[in-house]
Amino acid sequence: MNRMNWKIIESNIREAREQLEEIERLISSKKYPAEGELQVMVEHAYHHLNFAWNIRRVTTREYRKHSTIDFNR
């Protein structure tokens, strides 16, 4: 079994965290996003968490060649 690729995991966790922090900033400043905007932001954060998990054992070399077909699989 391949080792986990912490570089890719970290990158995606960071992206998810940044998106969640943006949502938190908007709420704290009472600049509430519309429901559709919130949905897109939450889906974006979720995508990165999900991707971090599902690509955890892919080498950086394989990751660079990752196609849309690979992503959908």
N, C-alpha and C positions, 0 to 999 in steps of 0.2 A: 504494500500500500504506500502511495506517495505521501511524503511529509506535507504538512500544511504550509501554505504560502502566506506567511504573515504579512508580507509587503502588500499583497492584493487585499487581504482581509482588512488591514489597517486603513488602506485608502478608501475602501467602501464604508467602513465604520465611520471614518471622518466625514465623508459626504453625507451620511445619514444624520450624524450629530449636527452638522452645520445646518441642514434643512430643518431639523427639529428646533434648533436654537432660533432660527428665523421665525418659525411659527410662534415660539414663546415670546420673542421680541414684539411681534405684531399684537399678540394678546395683551402683553404687559402695557403697551402703549395705547391700548384701546383702538387700534387700527385693525379691527377684526376683518379677516379676509372673507369674501363671499364663500358660500358652501362649495361651489365648484373649484375655487382657488385653493381652499383648504384640502379638498379631495386630492387635487394634483400634488400639493406639497406633501401630504401624508403618503400618497402612493410613491412619490419620489424617494422619501426616506425609507419606506418599506422595501422598495426595489433594491436599494443598496444593502440593507440588512440581509435580504434574501439572497442577493448575489454574492455577498461575502461568504455566506454559508455554502452555497452551491458550487462556488468556484475555489473553495479552500484548498483543494488538492491539485489544482492545475498549476503547472510550472509557469514562471514568468514568460518563458519563451513561447509556450502554448498560448498563453493569455494574449500576447502581442498579435498572434495570428487568429484570434477568436473572431469568428464570423457571425453574422446574424443567425445563420442556421445553427451554429454551435450554441449561441445564446438561447435560442428558442428551445433547443433540446434540453 
